[in-house]
Amino acid sequence: MSVQALFQAYYDARRHKRSSTSALAFELNYESELLRLYDEIISGNYQIGPSDCFVCFKPVQREIFAAGFRDRVVHHFIFNYIKSIFERLFIVDSYSCRVGKGTSYGINRVDHFIRSCSLNYSQDCYILKLDIAGYFMSLDRKILYQKVLAVMRRYSASIDFDTDLLIELIHQVIFHDATKNCRIRARRENWIGLPKNKSLFWAAKGRGLPIGNLTSQLFGNVYLNEFDHFVKCKLGCRYYGRYVDDMVIVHQSQEILKSLVPVIGEYLHSNLGLTLHMGKVYLQHYSKGVAFFGVVIKPYRKYIGHKIKAGCYKNIAFWNNFLSSKKERATGEQLENLMASMNSYFGLMQQYHTYRLRRKLLSRFSKDWRRHVMVKCAEGTVSVG
């Protein structure tokens, strides 16, 4: 293992995280901290520290375990080494945690599926959308580790680092119980309404990965990789795509799609210990459209879903109320957070026909913000003022 690889992992981990308390504390003496971390890893003495646990409500209520900064450095270190190995094994239409295959790519692919299967809307086709109940909290760590181990052993000859050392780190990350010694950074009432199958505190023994870790996103893809190939090759589903646990299949026959539901459910249960969420099975004619990545895809058009629009309105109201309740002027960091938040919304919206919506949203900013904020739109950088 080279020290340069660990330094690169540090630079990756601190991106967009430099203002956090743990990142600032690490950065004060980052060179000595990294060298100490390097020594711990190569000597086999590295131990994962406590995580911060809280609940976020955007876009939906989720329990998050945020690892300490030095542990995030290790996560990036692992990710940087193994992502290229697994990338060659994933199907094209797996959209989570992959460079160049994010939100827009997934939406455009599903739109392409519908157009191709319906011969550009000239014949019938149907859309089947499936969801796995409590996916991350149901992952069997032993099954996941065996899948990762098999790939690592298979490609060990072509890997230019100590494979055994990396496998040991992966073993620690997968089998680490984030609920032990974690720091609760939220009020207890924030957990009200959160289903038990979405909380790591209620996960069965040996199951569950913390949402919030970079490695969890990658391992979530690894866990379902063989299932993806099963659907594509064994079941012959040409028009199939998946984002984490949300699956979309497009086919000309409604009956064939109906018959796939129990087959897929049985495979997930028998091979992976997972359960389909039967309350979220969606099967409709393409003309009814389908919601994917927060965007509703219909013939000849794609538009922003209600949840994203509502979230954006709430975000603007929050910042307006925040400033009006403060006697002092907003800090540079607060303005930066506002711009980052709004640009994430507008970055998605600018890809669709949302000019009027964006102008309407911009008009909701209070006058106090107008002189500060610049928001990126498709037409260029637009001043709120």
Backbone hydrogen bonds in HBPLUS format (Angstrom, degrees):
<---DONOR---> <-ACCEPTOR-->    atom                        ^
c    i                          cat <-CA-CA->   ^        H-A-AA   ^      H-
h    n   atom  resd res      DA  || num        DHA   H-A  angle D-A-AA Bond
n    s   type  num  typ     dist DA aas  dist angle  dist       angle   num
A0005-ALA N   A0002-SER O   3.24 MM   3  5.48 131.4  2.49  99.5 110.3     1
A0006-LEU N   A0003-VAL O   3.03 MM   3  5.20 122.1  2.38  99.5 114.0     2
A0007-PHE N   A0003-VAL O   2.95 MM   4  6.33 152.5  2.03 152.2 160.8     3
A0008-GLN N   A0004-GLN O   2.93 MM   4  6.17 154.8  1.99 147.6 154.2     4
A0009-ALA N   A0005-ALA O   3.04 MM   4  6.25 151.1  2.13 137.8 145.6     5
A0010-TYR N   A0006-LEU O   2.98 MM   4  6.26 145.9  2.10 140.6 149.8     6
A0011-TYR N   A0007-PHE O   2.98 MM   4  6.37 157.1  2.04 150.9 155.9     7
A0012-ASP N   A0008-GLN O   2.97 MM   4  6.24 154.5  2.03 148.6 155.7     8
A0013-ALA N   A0009-ALA O   2.89 MM   4  6.05 153.5  1.96 145.2 152.7     9
A0014-ARG N   A0010-TYR O   3.00 MM   4  6.19 150.7  2.09 152.5 158.9    10
A0015-ARG N   A0012-ASP O   3.39 MM   3  5.48 148.8  2.49  98.5 107.1    11
A0017-LYS N   A0014-ARG O   2.91 MM   3  4.85 164.1  1.94 119.3 120.7    12
A0020-SER N   A0017-LYS O   3.19 MM   3  5.66 163.3  2.22 114.6 119.7    13
A0024-LEU N   A0020-SER O   2.97 MM   4  6.19 159.5  2.01 154.6 160.1    14
A0025-ALA N   A0021-THR O   2.98 MM   4  6.20 158.8  2.02 150.6 156.6    15
A0026-PHE N   A0022-SER O   3.04 MM   4  6.15 152.6  2.12 139.2 146.4    16
A0027-GLU N   A0023-ALA O   2.89 MM   4  6.01 151.1  1.97 144.2 152.5    17
A0028-LEU N   A0024-LEU O   3.27 MM   4  6.42 133.6  2.49 142.2 150.9    18
A0033-GLU N   A0029-ASN O   2.91 MM   4  6.07 156.7  1.97 155.6 163.2    19
A0034-LEU N   A0030-TYR O   2.84 MM   4  5.90 155.1  1.90 144.6 150.3    20
A0035-LEU N   A0031-GLU O   3.02 MM   4  6.23 156.0  2.08 145.6 152.4    21
A0036-ARG N   A0032-SER O   2.93 MM   4  6.06 150.8  2.02 141.4 149.4    22
A0037-LEU N   A0033-GLU O   2.90 MM   4  6.11 153.8  1.97 142.4 150.1    23
A0038-TYR N   A0034-LEU O   2.79 MM   4  5.98 150.8  1.87 144.2 152.6    24
A0039-ASP N   A0035-LEU O   3.00 MM   4  6.24 156.8  2.05 143.4 148.5    25
A0040-GLU N   A0036-ARG O   3.03 MM   4  6.30 154.6  2.10 145.6 152.5    26
A0041-ILE N   A0037-LEU O   3.01 MM   4  6.25 153.2  2.09 147.3 154.1    27
A0042-ILE N   A0038-TYR O   3.06 MM   4  6.32 175.3  2.06 159.8 159.7    28
A0043-SER N   A0039-ASP O   3.04 MM   4  5.97 139.3  2.22 140.1 150.3    29
A0045-ASN N   A0040-GLU O   2.79 MM   5  4.76 134.2  2.00 148.9 154.5    30
A0046-TYR N   A0040-GLU O   3.06 MM   6  4.69 120.5  2.43 123.3 113.0    31
A0044-GLY N   A0041-ILE O   3.15 MM   3  5.20 152.1  2.23 100.7 109.2    32
A0183-ARG N   A0051-SER O   2.78 MM 132  6.16 165.7  1.80 162.4 167.3    33
A0052-ASP N   A0066-ALA O   2.82 MM  14  5.00 166.1  1.84 145.9 146.2    34
A0066-ALA N   A0052-ASP O   2.73 MM  14  5.00 164.8  1.75 155.8 154.1    35
A0053-CYS N   A0183-ARG O   2.75 MM 130  5.87 168.1  1.77 149.5 152.8    36
A0185-ARG N   A0053-CYS O   2.70 MM 132  5.67 174.7  1.70 162.1 164.1    37
A0054-PHE N   A0064-ILE O   3.02 MM  10  5.44 157.2  2.08 150.6 157.4    38
A0064-ILE N   A0054-PHE O   2.79 MM  10  5.44 176.1  1.79 168.0 168.9    39
A0056-CYS N   A0062-ARG O   2.91 MM   6  5.43 149.8  2.00 154.6 161.2    40
A0062-ARG N   A0056-CYS O   2.86 MM   6  5.43 157.1  1.91 153.9 158.4    41
A0065-PHE N   A0211-ILE O   3.03 MM 146  6.06 164.4  2.05 161.4 166.4    42
A0071-ASP N   A0068-GLY O   3.05 MM   3  5.32 125.2  2.36 104.3 118.6    43
A0072-ARG N   A0068-GLY O   2.95 MM   4  6.28 144.1  2.08 149.1 160.5    44
A0072-ARG N   A0069-PHE O   2.99 MM   3  4.92 119.1  2.38  93.2 109.3    45
A0073-VAL N   A0069-PHE O   2.96 MM   4  6.34 144.6  2.09 149.1 159.0    46
A0074-VAL N   A0070-ARG O   3.30 MM   4  6.61 150.7  2.39 134.9 141.2    47
A0075-HIS N   A0071-ASP O   2.92 MM   4  6.26 151.1  2.00 144.0 152.4    48
A0076-HIS N   A0072-ARG O   2.96 MM   4  6.24 160.0  2.00 149.9 153.8    49
A0077-PHE N   A0073-VAL O   2.90 MM   4  6.13 148.3  2.00 143.0 152.9    50
A0078-ILE N   A0074-VAL O   2.91 MM   4  6.20 161.2  1.95 154.6 157.5    51
A0079-PHE N   A0075-HIS O   2.89 MM   4  6.06 167.4  1.90 150.3 154.5    52
A0080-ASN N   A0076-HIS O   2.82 MM   4  5.88 165.2  1.85 149.8 153.3    53
A0081-TYR N   A0078-ILE O   3.16 MM   3  5.41 128.9  2.43 101.0 113.9    54
A0082-ILE N   A0078-ILE O   3.06 MM   4  6.29 159.5  2.10 158.3 164.0    55
A0083-LYS N   A0079-PHE O   2.96 MM   4  5.53 148.5  2.06 154.2 156.1    56
A0085-ILE N   A0082-ILE O   3.09 MM   3  5.16 124.1  2.42  98.5 113.1    57
A0086-PHE N   A0082-ILE O   3.15 MM   4  6.46 163.6  2.18 162.0 164.0    58
A0087-GLU N   A0083-LYS O   2.84 MM   4  5.85 143.0  1.97 143.9 155.5    59
A0089-LEU N   A0086-PHE O   2.90 MM   3  5.16 148.9  1.99 107.6 117.8    60
A0090-PHE N   A0086-PHE O   3.15 MM   4  6.44 136.8  2.35 153.7 165.7    61
A0242-ARG N   A0093-ASP O   2.95 MM 149  6.36 152.8  2.03 154.2 163.0    62
A0095-TYR N   A0242-ARG O   2.95 MM 147  6.28 166.6  1.97 162.4 166.9    63
A0101-LYS N   A0098-ARG O   3.14 MM   3  5.42 161.8  2.17 129.4 128.3    64
A0106-GLY N   A0102-GLY O   3.04 MM   4  6.26 166.9  2.06 158.7 162.1    65
A0107-ILE N   A0103-THR O   3.04 MM   4  6.28 164.9  2.06 157.4 161.4    66
A0108-ASN N   A0104-SER O   2.95 MM   4  6.09 167.0  1.97 152.4 156.2    67
A0109-ARG N   A0105-TYR O   2.91 MM   4  6.08 148.7  2.01 147.8 156.8    68
A0110-VAL N   A0106-GLY O   3.06 MM   4  6.29 163.2  2.09 151.2 154.5    69
A0111-ASP N   A0107-ILE O   3.02 MM   4  6.23 159.7  2.06 148.7 154.8    70
A0112-HIS N   A0108-ASN O   2.88 MM   4  6.05 147.6  1.99 138.2 147.4    71
A0113-PHE N   A0109-ARG O   2.82 MM   4  6.17 149.9  1.91 148.0 156.5    72
A0114-ILE N   A0110-VAL O   3.10 MM   4  6.40 162.6  2.13 152.4 154.8    73
A0115-ARG N   A0111-ASP O   3.05 MM   4  6.28 164.2  2.07 149.6 154.0    74
A0116-SER N   A0112-HIS O   2.88 MM   4  5.97 165.8  1.90 154.2 158.2    75
A0117-CYS N   A0113-PHE O   2.86 MM   4  5.93 170.0  1.87 155.0 158.4    76
A0118-SER N   A0114-ILE O   3.03 MM   4  5.95 151.2  2.12 142.7 150.0    77
A0120-ASN N   A0115-ARG O   2.61 MM   5  4.47 174.3  1.61 151.6 151.4    78
A0119-LEU N   A0116-SER O   3.16 MM   3  5.00 160.2  2.20 101.8 106.9    79
A0122-SER N   A0118-SER O   2.82 MM   4  5.87 136.8  2.00 149.1 157.1    80
A0123-GLN N   A0118-SER O   3.00 MM   5  4.96 141.7  2.15 138.8 142.0    81
A0286-TYR N   A0125-CYS O   3.12 MM 161  6.00 156.9  2.18 154.4 148.7    82
A0126-TYR N   A0251-HIS O   2.72 MM 125  5.54 169.3  1.73 160.9 162.6    83
A0251-HIS N   A0126-TYR O   3.07 MM 125  5.54 158.0  2.12 150.6 157.6    84
A0127-ILE N   A0284-GLN O   2.82 MM 157  5.49 166.9  1.83 164.7 168.2    85
A0284-GLN N   A0127-ILE O   3.11 MM 157  5.49 151.7  2.19 145.0 151.5    86
A0128-LEU N   A0249-ILE O   2.78 MM 121  5.09 170.1  1.79 161.0 163.9    87
A0249-ILE N   A0128-LEU O   2.79 MM 121  5.09 158.7  1.84 151.7 158.3    88
A0129-LYS N   A0282-TYR O   2.75 MM 153  4.91 157.0  1.80 146.0 152.6    89
A0282-TYR N   A0129-LYS O   2.97 MM 153  4.91 167.1  1.99 148.4 151.2    90
A0130-LEU N   A0247-MET O   2.90 MM 117  5.08 155.3  1.96 138.0 146.2    91
A0247-MET N   A0130-LEU O   2.92 MM 117  5.08 170.1  1.93 146.2 149.6    92
A0277-HIS N   A0131-ASP O   2.74 MM 146  5.51 175.7  1.74 156.2 154.6    93
A0133-ALA N   A0275-THR O   2.86 MM 142  5.75 159.4  1.90 163.6 170.7    94
A0138-SER N   A0134-GLY O   3.02 MM   4  6.01 116.6  2.43 147.7 164.6    95
A0138-SER N   A0135-TYR O   2.96 MM   3  5.23 152.2  2.04 108.9 117.9    96
A0209-LEU N   A0136-PHE O   2.93 MM  73  5.55 143.0  2.07 134.8 146.6    97
A0208-GLY N   A0139-LEU O   2.82 MM  69  4.99 151.9  1.90 138.9 148.4    98
A0144-LEU N   A0140-ASP O   3.00 MM   4  6.25 165.5  2.02 155.7 160.2    99
A0141-ARG N   A0206-GLY O   3.06 MM  65  5.87 165.6  2.08 158.3 162.5   100
A0145-TYR N   A0141-ARG O   2.86 MM   4  5.98 164.1  1.88 147.9 152.4   101
A0146-GLN N   A0142-LYS O   3.01 MM   4  6.20 158.9  2.05 148.4 153.8   102
A0147-LYS N   A0143-ILE O   3.07 MM   4  6.31 151.1  2.15 147.3 155.1   103
A0148-VAL N   A0144-LEU O   2.98 MM   4  6.29 163.4  2.00 156.8 160.8   104
A0149-LEU N   A0145-TYR O   2.77 MM   4  5.89 165.5  1.79 153.2 158.0   105
A0150-ALA N   A0146-GLN O   2.99 MM   4  6.02 158.5  2.03 141.3 146.6   106
A0151-VAL N   A0147-LYS O   3.31 MM   4  6.56 158.3  2.36 144.6 149.3   107
A0152-MET N   A0148-VAL O   2.95 MM   4  6.19 163.9  1.98 155.4 160.5   108
A0153-ARG N   A0149-LEU O   2.91 MM   4  6.08 162.7  1.94 154.8 158.8   109
A0154-ARG N   A0150-ALA O   3.03 MM   4  6.09 149.9  2.13 137.4 146.2   110
A0155-TYR N   A0151-VAL O   3.05 MM   4  6.26 149.9  2.14 150.7 156.9   111
A0156-SER N   A0153-ARG O   3.42 MM   3  5.03 168.1  2.44  97.4 100.3   112
A0158-SER N   A0155-TYR O   3.14 MM   3  5.64 142.4  2.29 111.3 120.9   113
A0159-ILE N   A0156-SER O   3.25 MM   3  5.24 166.3  2.27 106.0 109.7   114
A0166-LEU N   A0162-ASP O   3.08 MM   4  6.39 158.2  2.13 152.3 158.4   115
A0167-ILE N   A0163-THR O   2.83 MM   4  6.05 158.4  1.88 154.1 160.4   116
A0168-GLU N   A0164-ASP O   3.02 MM   4  6.19 149.7  2.11 141.1 148.6   117
A0169-LEU N   A0165-LEU O   3.16 MM   4  6.50 152.0  2.24 143.6 150.5   118
A0170-ILE N   A0166-LEU O   2.94 MM   4  6.24 160.4  1.98 151.7 157.1   119
A0171-HIS N   A0167-ILE O   2.83 MM   4  6.03 154.1  1.90 146.9 154.3   120
A0172-GLN N   A0168-GLU O   3.06 MM   4  6.32 155.0  2.13 143.9 149.7   121
A0173-VAL N   A0169-LEU O   3.02 MM   4  6.33 161.3  2.06 151.8 156.4   122
A0174-ILE N   A0170-ILE O   2.92 MM   4  6.08 169.9  1.93 158.0 160.4   123
A0175-PHE N   A0171-HIS O   3.08 MM   4  6.08 168.7  2.09 150.2 153.6   124
A0176-HIS N   A0172-GLN O   2.97 MM   4  5.70 112.8  2.43 139.2 151.8   125
A0180-LYS N   A0177-ASP O   3.23 MM   3  5.91 158.2  2.28 117.0 122.3   126
A0190-ASN N   A0187-ARG O   3.01 MM   3  5.60 157.2  2.06 115.2 122.3   127
A0191-TRP N   A0188-ARG O   3.04 MM   3  5.86 164.3  2.06 123.4 127.7   128
A0192-ILE N   A0189-GLU O   3.05 MM   3  5.23 156.9  2.10 105.4 112.7   129
A0194-LEU N   A0191-TRP O   3.07 MM   3  5.43 164.2  2.09 129.1 131.4   130
A0198-LYS N   A0195-PRO O   2.99 MM   3  5.47 157.1  2.05 116.8 120.2   131
A0199-SER N   A0196-LYS O   3.18 MM   3  5.33 161.6  2.22 114.7 113.8   132
A0202-TRP N   A0199-SER O   3.17 MM   3  5.60 151.6  2.26 107.7 115.2   133
A0203-ALA N   A0200-LEU O   3.30 MM   3  4.99 160.1  2.34  96.2 102.1   134
A0207-ARG N   A0204-ALA O   3.05 MM   3  5.48 143.8  2.18 143.1 139.1   135
A0216-SER N   A0213-ASN O   3.15 MM   3  5.23 126.9  2.45  96.3 109.7   136
A0218-LEU N   A0214-LEU O   3.36 MM   4  6.77 160.1  2.40 149.6 154.0   137
A0219-PHE N   A0215-THR O   2.82 MM   4  5.98 170.2  1.83 157.4 160.6   138
A0220-GLY N   A0216-SER O   2.87 MM   4  5.90 138.8  2.04 136.7 147.4   139
A0221-ASN N   A0218-LEU O   3.03 MM   3  5.31 130.0  2.28 103.1 115.6   140
A0222-VAL N   A0218-LEU O   3.04 MM   4  6.43 155.7  2.10 147.3 154.7   141
A0223-TYR N   A0219-PHE O   2.90 MM   4  6.02 158.5  1.95 149.4 153.8   142
A0225-ASN N   A0222-VAL O   3.23 MM   3  5.09 161.5  2.26 101.7 107.3   143
A0228-ASP N   A0224-LEU O   2.89 MM   4  6.19 151.9  1.97 151.4 158.9   144
A0229-HIS N   A0225-ASN O   3.17 MM   4  6.58 156.1  2.23 150.9 156.0   145
A0230-PHE N   A0226-GLU O   2.95 MM   4  6.16 144.1  2.08 140.1 150.7   146
A0230-PHE N   A0227-PHE O   3.07 MM   3  4.86 117.0  2.48  90.8 107.0   147
A0231-VAL N   A0227-PHE O   2.95 MM   4  6.27 158.3  1.99 156.6 160.6   148
A0232-LYS N   A0228-ASP O   2.98 MM   4  6.20 163.0  2.00 150.0 155.0   149
A0233-CYS N   A0229-HIS O   2.77 MM   4  5.60 164.6  1.80 144.5 150.0   150
A0234-LYS N   A0230-PHE O   2.95 MM   4  4.95 122.8  2.29 116.6 132.8   151
A0235-LEU N   A0230-PHE O   2.97 MM   5  6.43 151.8  2.06 159.4 166.9   152
A0237-CYS N   A0231-VAL O   3.10 MM   6  5.90 167.1  2.12 153.0 152.1   153
A0250-VAL N   A0239-TYR O   2.91 MM  11  5.29 157.0  1.96 149.6 157.0   154
A0241-GLY N   A0248-VAL O   2.98 MM   7  5.36 152.7  2.05 151.2 158.7   155
A0248-VAL N   A0241-GLY O   2.91 MM   7  5.36 162.2  1.94 159.9 161.9   156
A0243-TYR N   A0246-ASP O   2.89 MM   3  5.19 160.3  1.93 151.0 156.2   157
A0246-ASP N   A0243-TYR O   2.89 MM   3  5.19 169.2  1.90 137.6 136.5   158
A0257-LEU N   A0253-SER O   3.35 MM   4  6.57 159.7  2.40 139.5 144.4   159
A0258-LYS N   A0254-GLN O   2.99 MM   4  6.29 152.8  2.06 145.6 153.4   160
A0259-SER N   A0255-GLU O   2.98 MM   4  6.24 153.4  2.05 145.9 152.8   161
A0260-LEU N   A0256-ILE O   3.10 MM   4  6.36 129.2  2.37 140.8 153.8   162
A0260-LEU N   A0257-LEU O   3.16 MM   3  5.13 137.1  2.35  95.5 107.4   163
A0261-VAL N   A0258-LYS O   3.34 MM   3  5.71 143.4  2.48 105.1 113.6   164
A0264-ILE N   A0260-LEU O   2.84 MM   4  5.94 167.4  1.85 162.7 165.2   165
A0265-GLY N   A0261-VAL O   2.93 MM   4  6.06 161.4  1.97 150.7 156.7   166
A0266-GLU N   A0262-PRO O   2.91 MM   4  6.00 154.6  1.97 143.2 149.0   167
A0267-TYR N   A0263-VAL O   3.06 MM   4  6.30 159.0  2.11 146.4 151.9   168
A0268-LEU N   A0264-ILE O   3.00 MM   4  6.20 170.4  2.01 156.5 158.7   169
A0269-HIS N   A0265-GLY O   3.05 MM   4  6.16 157.3  2.10 143.8 150.2   170
A0270-SER N   A0266-GLU O   2.88 MM   4  5.91 170.5  1.88 153.7 156.7   171
A0271-ASN N   A0267-TYR O   2.94 MM   4  5.73 164.8  1.96 150.2 154.9   172
A0272-LEU N   A0268-LEU O   3.04 MM   4  5.17 142.7  2.18 122.2 132.5   173
A0274-LEU N   A0268-LEU O   3.01 MM   6  5.13 175.5  2.02 123.2 122.1   174
A0273-GLY N   A0269-HIS O   3.26 MM   4  4.47 136.7  2.46 106.7 113.1   175
A0280-LYS N   A0277-HIS O   2.95 MM   3  5.58 164.4  1.98 119.7 124.4   176
A0288-LYS N   A0285-HIS O   2.90 MM   3  5.68 159.6  1.94 125.0 131.0   177
A0289-GLY N   A0286-TYR O   2.96 MM   3  5.28 149.4  2.06 107.7 117.3   178
A0290-VAL N   A0297-ILE O   3.09 MM   7  5.36 141.7  2.24 132.2 143.5   179
A0297-ILE N   A0290-VAL O   2.83 MM   7  5.36 173.6  1.84 151.8 151.3   180
A0292-PHE N   A0295-VAL O   2.85 MM   3  5.37 168.5  1.87 149.5 151.2   181
A0295-VAL N   A0292-PHE O   3.00 MM   3  5.37 163.9  2.03 115.2 120.3   182
A0305-GLY N   A0294-GLY O   2.87 MM  11  5.33 155.6  1.93 158.0 153.1   183
A0296-VAL N   A0303-TYR O   2.83 MM   7  5.41 159.3  1.88 171.4 169.3   184
A0303-TYR N   A0296-VAL O   3.07 MM   7  5.41 158.3  2.12 146.7 151.7   185
A0298-LYS N   A0301-ARG O   2.97 MM   3  5.44 162.6  2.01 166.1 170.0   186
A0301-ARG N   A0298-LYS O   3.09 MM   3  5.44 167.1  2.11 127.6 129.9   187
A0309-LYS N   A0305-GLY O   3.28 MM   4  6.60 166.2  2.30 152.7 156.5   188
A0310-ALA N   A0306-HIS O   2.81 MM   4  5.95 165.4  1.83 154.2 158.8   189
A0311-GLY N   A0307-LYS O   2.88 MM   4  5.97 154.0  1.94 140.7 148.5   190
A0312-CYS N   A0308-ILE O   2.96 MM   4  6.16 151.3  2.04 146.5 153.5   191
A0313-TYR N   A0309-LYS O   3.01 MM   4  6.31 162.1  2.05 153.4 157.5   192
A0314-LYS N   A0310-ALA O   2.96 MM   4  6.18 159.9  2.00 150.0 155.6   193
A0315-ASN N   A0311-GLY O   2.93 MM   4  6.07 147.1  2.04 139.8 149.2   194
A0316-ILE N   A0312-CYS O   3.02 MM   4  6.30 158.4  2.07 151.5 155.9   195
A0317-ALA N   A0313-TYR O   2.99 MM   4  6.25 160.9  2.03 147.9 153.4   196
A0318-PHE N   A0314-LYS O   2.87 MM   4  6.06 151.1  1.95 144.5 152.6   197
A0319-TRP N   A0315-ASN O   3.09 MM   4  6.39 163.5  2.11 151.0 153.8   198
A0320-ASN N   A0316-ILE O   2.92 MM   4  6.14 156.7  1.98 150.9 158.0   199
A0321-ASN N   A0317-ALA O   2.93 MM   4  6.08 164.5  1.95 149.4 153.4   200
A0322-PHE N   A0318-PHE O   2.79 MM   4  5.93 150.5  1.88 146.5 156.1   201
A0323-LEU N   A0319-TRP O   3.10 MM   4  6.24 163.8  2.13 147.2 149.2   202
A0324-SER N   A0320-ASN O   3.12 MM   4  6.29 163.9  2.15 147.5 152.4   203
A0325-SER N   A0321-ASN O   3.07 MM   4  6.10 134.9  2.28 141.6 151.4   204
A0326-LYS N   A0323-LEU O   3.10 MM   3  5.26 157.2  2.16 106.5 113.7   205
A0335-LEU N   A0331-THR O   3.07 MM   4  6.39 159.0  2.11 151.1 156.6   206
A0336-GLU N   A0332-GLY O   2.90 MM   4  6.08 149.7  1.99 142.5 151.5   207
A0337-ASN N   A0333-GLU O   2.92 MM   4  6.17 151.9  2.00 145.4 152.6   208
A0338-LEU N   A0334-GLN O   3.00 MM   4  6.28 153.0  2.07 144.6 151.8   209
A0339-MET N   A0335-LEU O   2.98 MM   4  6.24 164.7  2.00 150.7 154.0   210
A0340-ALA N   A0336-GLU O   2.94 MM   4  6.12 161.4  1.98 148.9 154.3   211
A0341-SER N   A0337-ASN O   2.95 MM   4  6.06 158.5  1.99 145.0 151.0   212
A0342-MET N   A0338-LEU O   2.94 MM   4  6.14 171.4  1.94 157.6 159.6   213
A0343-ASN N   A0339-MET O   2.85 MM   4  5.84 158.4  1.90 147.3 154.1   214
A0344-SER N   A0340-ALA O   3.18 MM   4  6.23 140.1  2.35 137.2 145.8   215
A0346-PHE N   A0342-MET O   2.89 MM   4  6.21 171.6  1.90 157.6 159.6   216
A0347-GLY N   A0343-ASN O   2.70 MM   4  5.54 139.6  1.86 134.5 145.2   217
A0348-LEU N   A0345-TYR O   3.15 MM   3  5.52 130.5  2.41 103.5 114.9   218
A0349-MET N   A0345-TYR O   3.04 MM   4  6.35 167.0  2.05 151.0 155.0   219
A0350-GLN N   A0346-PHE O   2.89 MM   4  5.76 156.2  1.94 145.9 149.8   220
A0351-GLN N   A0348-LEU O   3.29 MM   3  5.91 162.5  2.32 115.2 120.3   221
A0352-TYR N   A0349-MET O   3.00 MM   3  5.66 167.5  2.02 124.4 127.0   222
A0354-THR N   A0352-TYR O   2.82 MM   2  5.62 122.0  2.16 114.9  97.9   223
A0358-ARG N   A0354-THR O   2.85 MM   4  6.04 161.9  1.88 160.8 165.1   224
A0359-ARG N   A0355-TYR O   3.00 MM   4  6.27 159.7  2.04 152.4 157.7   225
A0360-LYS N   A0356-ARG O   2.92 MM   4  6.09 152.9  1.99 146.5 154.3   226
A0361-LEU N   A0357-LEU O   2.89 MM   4  6.15 154.1  1.96 148.1 155.2   227
A0362-LEU N   A0358-ARG O   2.91 MM   4  6.12 160.4  1.95 148.4 153.8   228
A0363-SER N   A0359-ARG O   3.06 MM   4  6.22 143.7  2.20 139.1 148.1   229
A0364-ARG N   A0361-LEU O   3.03 MM   3  5.35 152.2  2.11 106.9 115.6   230
A0365-PHE N   A0362-LEU O   3.30 MM   3  5.84 164.4  2.33 113.0 117.2   231
A0369-TRP N   A0366-SER O   3.05 MM   3  5.62 142.3  2.20 111.2 120.4   232
A0370-ARG N   A0366-SER O   3.32 MM   4  6.58 142.2  2.47 142.3 152.9   233
A0372-HIS N   A0369-TRP O   2.85 MM   3  5.38 159.3  1.89 121.3 128.4   234
A0373-VAL N   A0369-TRP O   3.17 MM   4  6.16 154.1  2.24 164.7 172.4   235
A0384-VAL N   A0373-VAL O   3.29 MM  11  5.88 172.1  2.30 154.2 151.8   236
A0375-VAL N   A0382-VAL O   2.91 MM   7  5.31 163.8  1.93 162.5 157.3   237
A0382-VAL N   A0375-VAL O   2.78 MM   7  5.31 164.1  1.80 155.3 152.4   238
A0377-CYS N   A0380-GLY O   2.81 MM   3  5.20 161.1  1.84 143.4 149.2   239
A0380-GLY N   A0377-CYS O   3.00 MM   3  5.20 162.0  2.04 109.9 114.9   240
